[in-house]
Amino acid sequence: EILCEIGPGRGALSDRLVETGNSLHLIEIDRDLVPTLVDRYSASPQVNVHEQDALRLDLGTLNPDSQMVLVGNLPYNISTQIILMFSNWSHLIGDLHFLVQKEVAEKIAGKIATKNWGKLSIKLSAFFNTEILFDVPPEAFDIKPKVNSSFIRMTPQKKYNIDQLTKNNLYKIIDMSFSSRRKNIKNNLKKLDLNWDVLYINPSLRPEEIILDGYLKISKN
């Protein structure tokens, strides 16, 4: 098992990960922290420190010979971008454990016909199953954030085999569908001139009332 921590900082979590004895990649963008991490784990040959922007990370270059486990306390301002990026590498991932803003966690794990079933949850559900494990209050941090946090677990789902072209079309359709949540799906996608009878989708439904399979049908139409 190969571990990869996003944003290790000064190594508080990394210390525990090193104890597992597994190969560990630390992805840190702060160039001032990188030498500290390299020195801290100089006696641990299984640890590899990368001065790297997580948004530009290519998991394939880490040459995993087994499924990767990704963990991290993600920067809240770019957490959704990072997680969406990992959908490109779901075939290399065993699971992901991330601490994110609670509101973001709820949007990632959103269920059909709820306010949280939106662009983020639908896109990610094509690649991952997500569960919120527990909430973390601001008091748990040395520097208290102004928001509550949640620890989430994401595991790749095997139901769909989505290639890059289908993914691009799917994400485009989802974005168009949610251009106005108050409008029904037909109005939001009127530019596409779809045959709703063939799709077996009720065109009067609002975007949050349509399951992932429905969006996949539209994207392949």
Beta strands, then each sheet from edge to edge (+ up, - down):
strand 1: 2-6
strand 2: 23-28
strand 3: 47-51
strand 4: 68-73
strand 5: 93-101
strand 6: 128-136
strand 7: 149-156
sheet 1: 3+ 2+ 1+ 4+ 5+ 7- 6+
end
